[in-house]
Amino acid sequence: MIKAFLFDLDGVIVETAIFHYQAWRQMANDLGFDISEQFNEGLKGISRMESLDLILKHGGIELSEDKKLELAAKKNENYLSLVSKMTPDDILPGITDFLKQIKQTDIKIGLGSVSKNAKMILKSVGLLQEFDTIIDGTKILRSKPDPEVFLKGAAELGFSPDECIVFEDAVAGVESGKRAGMKVVGIGKPEVLTKADIVLAGFEGLDLNVLLNQI
């Protein structure tokens, strides 16, 4: 019996990857090199500082911890200035209708995101009140693919991992959900999210009962 759905934020509820990319790319450009959108795909689902380390390695640059913290803070300021302008129009197609379907059942809704800005983003797009629990980067010590974020979500809702389904668009997130002992619905391409139990292109037209029967 499924009792809870745990959603990732970026790429599942809203698409903020482009804002992350723009902010990271500006930082890289300021340091004298560039990063591609393809490179940025590899940053999905991992923490800010881990992303920074990967970008600096890509650029062949070594910096002190203090300088890295300074760059991460500046990147986040740029990112926040972009996402602060988000509205309900930025919610990905089909999500609002799917959440309404869930609300008509006893299934609880949780968020499992490594983003420290998750609540601000959900408030900007008008979805903050839809979640029964929010586990974000301020509540965890380890990034995905570690299962901590989803295990904490299940614990806060009072359910066991096998009573939860995770919705994820990133390889690291899918692995996180599986390592937590949960079923995982991938949002994206089957050839990329190979470890997911089922992969959907998106939420448009998705019927809750059909999904539960499939998984």
C-alpha positions as CSV (number, residue, x, y, z in Angstrom):
1,M,0.0,0.0,0.0
2,I,1.5,3.3,-1.1
3,K,1.0,6.0,1.5
4,A,3.4,8.8,0.4
5,F,4.8,10.4,-2.8
6,L,8.2,12.2,-2.4
7,F,9.0,14.6,-5.2
8,D,12.3,16.1,-6.3
9,L,12.0,19.8,-7.1
10,D,14.2,20.8,-10.0
11,G,13.0,19.1,-13.2
12,V,10.0,17.6,-11.6
13,I,7.9,20.3,-10.1
14,V,9.6,23.3,-11.8
15,E,12.5,23.6,-14.1
16,T,15.3,25.7,-12.5
17,A,18.2,23.9,-14.2
18,I,18.5,26.8,-16.7
19,F,18.9,29.3,-13.9
20,H,21.5,27.1,-12.2
21,Y,23.3,26.9,-15.5
22,Q,23.2,30.6,-16.2
23,A,24.6,31.4,-12.7
24,W,27.3,28.7,-12.8
25,R,28.3,29.7,-16.3
26,Q,28.6,33.4,-15.3
27,M,30.9,32.3,-12.5
28,A,33.0,30.1,-14.8
29,N,33.3,32.9,-17.4
30,D,34.5,35.3,-14.6
31,L,37.2,32.7,-13.9
32,G,38.2,32.6,-17.6
33,F,36.6,29.4,-18.9
34,D,33.2,28.1,-20.0
35,I,30.8,25.2,-19.2
36,S,28.3,23.7,-21.6
37,E,24.7,22.7,-21.0
38,Q,25.8,19.1,-21.4
39,F,28.3,19.5,-18.6
40,N,25.6,21.2,-16.5
41,E,23.5,18.1,-16.8
42,G,26.0,16.2,-14.7
43,L,25.4,18.7,-11.9
44,K,21.8,17.7,-11.4
45,G,20.9,16.4,-8.0
46,I,24.2,17.2,-6.3
47,S,25.0,19.9,-3.7
48,R,26.2,23.4,-4.4
49,M,29.7,22.8,-3.1
50,E,30.1,19.5,-4.9
51,S,29.0,21.3,-8.1
52,L,31.5,24.0,-7.6
53,D,34.3,21.5,-7.1
54,L,33.4,19.7,-10.4
55,I,33.3,23.1,-12.2
56,L,36.7,24.2,-10.9
57,K,38.2,20.8,-11.8
58,H,36.7,21.2,-15.3
59,G,38.4,24.6,-15.5
60,G,41.7,23.3,-14.1
61,I,41.5,25.8,-11.2
62,E,42.4,25.3,-7.6
63,L,41.2,27.7,-4.9
64,S,41.2,28.0,-1.1
65,E,38.2,26.9,0.8
66,D,37.4,30.5,1.7
67,K,37.5,31.6,-1.9
68,K,35.2,28.6,-2.9
69,L,32.7,29.6,-0.2
70,E,32.8,33.2,-1.5
71,L,32.2,32.0,-5.1
72,A,29.4,29.6,-4.0
73,A,27.7,32.5,-2.2
74,K,27.9,34.8,-5.2
75,K,26.6,32.1,-7.5
76,N,23.6,31.6,-5.2
77,E,22.9,35.3,-5.1
78,N,22.8,35.3,-8.9
79,Y,20.6,32.2,-8.9
80,L,18.2,33.7,-6.4
81,S,17.8,36.9,-8.4
82,L,16.7,34.7,-11.3
83,V,14.3,32.3,-9.5
84,S,12.7,35.1,-7.4
85,K,10.9,36.1,-10.5
86,M,9.3,32.7,-11.0
87,T,5.4,32.5,-11.0
88,P,2.8,29.7,-11.2
89,D,3.4,29.8,-14.9
90,D,6.8,28.1,-14.3
91,I,5.2,25.0,-12.8
92,L,5.9,22.1,-15.2
93,P,2.9,20.8,-17.3
94,G,0.5,18.4,-15.5
95,I,2.0,18.8,-12.0
96,T,-0.9,20.9,-10.7
97,D,-3.6,18.5,-11.9
98,F,-1.6,15.5,-10.6
99,L,-1.3,17.1,-7.1
100,K,-5.0,17.7,-7.1
101,Q,-5.6,14.0,-7.8
102,I,-3.3,13.1,-4.9
103,K,-5.2,15.5,-2.6
104,Q,-8.4,13.5,-3.2
105,T,-6.8,10.4,-1.6
106,D,-5.1,9.6,1.7
107,I,-1.6,9.7,0.1
108,K,0.7,12.3,1.6
109,I,2.9,14.6,-0.4
110,G,6.6,15.3,0.5
111,L,9.4,17.1,-1.2
112,G,13.0,15.7,-1.2
113,S,15.4,18.2,-2.7
114,V,19.0,19.1,-2.0
115,S,18.2,22.7,-2.8
116,K,18.5,25.1,0.1
117,N,16.0,27.4,-1.7
118,A,13.2,24.9,-2.1
119,K,10.7,26.6,0.1
120,M,11.3,30.0,-1.5
121,I,10.8,28.5,-4.9
122,L,7.6,26.7,-3.9
123,K,6.3,29.9,-2.4
124,S,7.0,31.8,-5.5
125,V,5.1,29.4,-7.7
126,G,2.2,29.0,-5.2
127,L,2.7,25.4,-4.2
128,L,4.2,25.6,-0.7
129,Q,0.9,24.7,1.0
130,E,0.5,21.5,-1.1
131,F,3.3,19.6,0.7
132,D,2.9,17.8,4.0
133,T,6.6,17.8,4.6
134,I,9.6,19.5,2.9
135,I,13.1,18.0,3.2
136,D,15.6,20.3,1.6
137,G,19.3,21.2,1.7
138,T,18.9,22.8,5.1
139,K,17.9,19.6,6.7
140,I,20.4,17.1,5.3
141,L,24.1,16.4,5.6
142,R,24.6,14.3,2.5
143,S,23.6,14.9,-1.1
144,K,22.0,12.5,-3.5
145,P,22.8,9.7,-4.4
146,D,22.9,9.2,-0.6
147,P,19.3,8.2,0.4
148,E,19.2,10.6,3.4
149,V,16.8,13.1,1.9
150,F,14.2,10.6,1.1
151,L,14.6,8.5,4.2
152,K,14.0,11.7,6.2
153,G,11.0,12.5,4.2
154,A,9.5,9.1,4.9
155,A,10.3,9.4,8.6
156,E,8.7,12.8,8.9
157,L,5.6,11.5,7.3
158,G,5.6,8.5,9.6
159,F,5.9,5.8,6.8
160,S,8.4,3.1,6.0
161,P,10.4,3.3,2.7
162,D,8.4,0.6,1.0
163,E,5.2,2.7,1.5
164,C,6.7,5.6,-0.5
165,I,7.2,6.4,-4.2
166,V,9.9,8.9,-5.4
167,F,9.6,11.1,-8.4
168,E,13.0,12.0,-9.9
169,D,14.5,13.4,-13.1
170,A,18.2,12.9,-12.3
171,V,20.4,9.8,-12.3
172,A,21.7,10.7,-8.8
173,G,18.1,11.2,-7.5
174,V,16.9,7.9,-8.9
175,E,19.8,6.1,-7.2
176,S,19.0,7.9,-4.0
177,G,15.4,6.7,-4.1
178,K,16.4,3.1,-4.8
179,R,19.0,3.1,-2.1
180,A,16.3,4.3,0.3
181,G,14.3,1.2,-0.6
182,M,11.6,3.0,-2.4
183,K,9.9,2.6,-5.8
184,V,11.1,5.3,-8.2
185,V,9.2,7.0,-11.1
186,G,11.7,8.6,-13.4
187,I,10.7,11.8,-15.2
188,G,12.7,12.0,-18.5
189,K,14.2,9.5,-20.8
190,P,14.3,5.7,-20.2
191,E,17.8,5.4,-21.7
192,V,19.1,7.8,-19.1
193,L,17.1,6.9,-16.0
194,T,17.8,3.2,-16.3
195,K,17.5,2.3,-12.6
196,A,13.9,3.8,-12.3
197,D,11.0,1.3,-11.9
198,I,9.1,3.2,-14.5
199,V,10.0,6.3,-16.6
200,L,7.5,8.9,-17.8
201,A,8.0,11.8,-20.2
202,G,6.1,14.1,-17.8
203,F,2.9,14.5,-15.8
204,E,0.6,15.8,-18.5
205,G,-2.5,13.6,-18.7
206,L,-1.2,11.3,-16.0
207,D,-3.9,9.3,-14.2
208,L,-3.0,8.5,-10.5
209,N,-4.8,5.2,-10.5
210,V,-3.2,4.0,-13.7
211,L,0.2,4.9,-12.4
212,L,-0.4,3.0,-9.1
213,N,-1.4,0.0,-11.1
214,Q,1.7,0.2,-13.3
215,I,4.1,0.4,-10.4
